[in-house]
């Protein structure tokens, strides 16, 4: 199966089932639910939940068993996008080709929609009857750490503080937290849901760490080379806010070489000689070469 076909099939499966993980209709204020749904169902590539599903499949697990963890990952990712777009953060007007959440529902409701998606993600995991209790607890810990003060929130805090000087080490650390930790968790929890052994989990952790860095480097490249139609958001925002990126620190040509190197490193981390991991290999190559 071609990787584009795999992505389309898993995205369709995921989006067809995502709605059943939301709070029941009438259980929360209708405007809050509208704001949650607006961003959660705004489209996007769904790469993080697909990585969760793919990791589960490659480790011998089932899609149904990995579905709740994948939904939780996407809820946390969506919350982070809503908050990242706020005036106090990146102050963006466009996301996935649509007005950002706060432009439609106001800042207060956007903040609450993000808060609701973040907290509800853990309810989804706690109620996932397909998972063994120990698996559910391990997955909850994975996502909490990835999203919290050692993960995404740490990266966002470093981003807000900014970098007044060229600091490659700090740049990598910031993005390892802000982007890489959730992507790494997405892969790990898929493997955990499938009962992967310690050796496989370690290999996939290294795979995902390189993949997360490749993803961010490509993101920085696209911010200066892609159009708003290709990206679904306004490019050039990093330059407007005078942010340090892999392009500003290393230059475009070197950043492209780094993205290719990290993609190759991710592939090299996969268990050698095991054909069942070919989907994760193809996903890494797709992410490293993406154009939007």
N, C-alpha and C positions, 0 to 999 in steps of 0.2 A: 504494500500500500504506500502510495506517495505521501509525503509528510503533509502536503496541502489537503489531501483527502482525510488524513487522520485528524488534523486540526478542525476541519469542517464538521466531521462526524462527532468528535468529542465536544466541540462547542455546542452543537445542536442538542446533544444528550444533556449537557450541563444546563443550558438555558431552559430546556423543556422542564427540568425538575427544580430549578432554583427557587421558583415562587413558593413552593410548598414549605420552604424553610423560614419564610417570613412570619411575623406574629399573625395570629388569626385576625381576620377582618373584624373591626369593632373593638379590638382589645387595646388599641392605643389611639390617640387623636388622629383624625383622618388626614389633616394637613401634614402631620409628622410622617405618617405612612407614605403620603404622596411624595414627600421630599426624599424619603429613603428609596422608594421605588424609582424615582426620577433618575438618580445616579446609578443605582444598582442595575437597572435595565437600560442604561444608555448605550450599550454596545461595548465595543472594545474587543481586544483579541482573546481575552480570557486565558492568557498564557499561564498565570499562576495556578488556577484550578486545574487546567489541563496538565500541567506538570505534576500536580498531585495525583491525578487519575493515571497518568502515564507511569509514574514511579510505582504506584500500586500494581498496575498491570505487569510491569517488568519484573516485579518481585513475586509474581504469582497470585496476587490478590484480585479482588473483583471490583468492578465499577461501583456497584451498589454500596459496598462497604466503604469505599473512599469518597462517596458523594457528599456526605455531611461535612467531613473535613474540608473538602474542596469548596463547599459553599461558605464555610466559616472563613477560609482564606480570602475568598473574593469579597466578603463583607468587610473584612479588615482592610483589604486593599482599597476598596471603594471609600471607606471612611477616611483613609489617609489622603485620597485625592480631593475629597470635598474640603478637608481642612487645609491641604496644601494650596488650594486655589484662593483661599480667603485673603482679604486685603492685608491682614496682619502677617501673612506668609508671602506667597508669590503674587497675589493680586491679579489673577488671571480671569479673563472673561469667557474663555472658550475651552471646552473639554469634550473630547470625543465627538467633535463637530457640532456641539450644542452649547447654549449658554451655561456657564457654570452654575452650580446649585445656589449659591448665594445671590446670583443675579436674578434668579427666578423666585426664590422663596425668602430672600432676605438673609442677612448675616446670622441673626439669632437662630432661625429655624435650620439653616445649613449646619451650624455648629451642633445643634441638637440631633439632626439627622445623622451626622457623623458619629456622635456619641452613641446613638441608638444602634447603629450598625456594629460598632466596636463591641459593645456590651452584649448585644444579642448573639453575636458569633459564638460566644462561650456558652450561651444557653443551648444553641444548636448542637454543640459538641457534648454537653452534659446529657442531652436527651437522645443521643445517637445510639439506639438500641442494637444497631448492627455491630458496634464495637464492643470488645471486651472491656470491663471496667479499667483494667490496667492500661490498655491501649488508649482509652479515652483520656485518662489522667495524663499519660505521657504526651498526647497530642495537645491537650490544653496547656501544659507547661511549655511545649515548643512554641506555640503561638503567642502565649503571654510574654515570653522572653523576647521573641522576635519583634513584637509590636511595642514593647515597653521601653524603659529608660536605658536598657542595654542594647536596644535595637533601633527600630524606626524613630522613636521619640528622641533617642540620643542623636541620631543622624540629623533630624530636623533641628534640634537645638544647636548643633554645630553649624548647620546651614544658616540659621538665623544670626548666629554670632559673626559669621562671615570670616573670610581670610584676607587679611590686609597684605600678605606677602605670598609669594609663590612657595607652596609647601606640598610637594607631591605625596608625602607620607600622610599628612592630615587629610588631603583630598581623598585618598584611597580609603582611609579609615571612615571618613564621613559617609561615603557612598556604600561601603561595606555594611554600615549600620542602616542607613536610610533606605537603600534599595535591596542590598544583598541579603539581609537577615530574613526578610519575609519570603524572598524567593527560595532561599535555602530551606526555610521551614516548610514551604510548600512541597518540596521534594522529599524531605525527611518524613513528614507526616503521612505522605502516600506510602512510603516504604514501611513505616510503623504500622499502618492500618493493615498491611499485608503480612505482618509478622516477619519482616526481614531480619536476618541474623546480623550480629554486631559488625562483622567484616564488610558485608554489603552496605550497611548503613554508613560506615565510615567512608567507604569509597564514594557513595552518593553525596555525602556531605562535602567532600573535596570537589566533586563534580559541580555541585551547586554553588560553591563559593567562587569558583572561576567563572561559572556561567553568570552569576550576579554581577560580577565586575565587567564582563563582556557586555552585558545588557546595558549597563550604565554608560560605558564608553560609547557604545553605538547611539544611545540616547543623546549624549552630548554632541556627537557628530551630526546627527539629524537636526539638532536645534539650530545648526548653522547652514545645513545643506538642503533641508526639505522645505516644502511649502505647507501652508496651513491646511490645504485640502488633503495633502498626503498624511499629515500628522493628526488632524482632527483637533488641533489646538494651535495657539499662536506661537510660531517659532521665534527664536531670537530673544526669548524672555530672559535667559541667563545673562546675555550681553547687556540688556537694558538695565538689569539690576546689578551689573558689575560683579557677577559671581565668578569665582574660579571654577573652571571645568577642565576636563581632560584635554579639550581643544585649546583653551587659553594657556594651560600650563605646559602642554607638550607640543602643541601645533597639530593641525589637521592630519598631516601625513603620518606623523608618529602615532597619533591617536588611532588611526586606522590600522596600523601595524600592531598596536597593543590589543585592539579588539580581536584581531585575527589570532594573536598569540594566546589570549585567554580562552578563546573558543577552542583552539586546539588542545589547550591544557585541560579543559573540561572533558573533552572527548577521551583524552588519555587516562583520565581518572576512572572511567567505567571499567567494571570487571572484564579482564581480557578473555577473549575466546567465548564469551557468552552471548549468543545471538539474541536472546530475549531482551537485551538492553539496546537493541538497534533503534528503537523509537526515541529513547533519550538521546542517543547519538544524533539522530536526525533533527531533533528539537534544538539541540545545541547549535548545530550548523545553521538552522533556520533563524534562530535568535541572533546569532553573530553576523548574519548577512541581511537582516531585515532592513526594509526601506521606509517603514512607518511605525 
